[in-house]
Amino acid sequence: MDTIHLKTEYTDIKGIKHKVEHHIVSNKEDTSKEQVMEELRLALTKSGKRIPA
């Protein structure tokens, strides 16, 4: 398997650096993709951030 180098942090538009976590999800099951999307939605709305329509 090839090695992929993913970023460990990113800088937002205000110049603030944030740590990044990467999670690998199997694409064999449609339910896992739906679960990840739901968890992402909950995490973004919990923090007070809005998801663009």
Secondary structure, 3 states (H helix, E strand, C coil): CCCCCCCCEEECCCCCEEECCCCCCCCCCHHHHHHHHHHHHHHHHHCCCCCCC
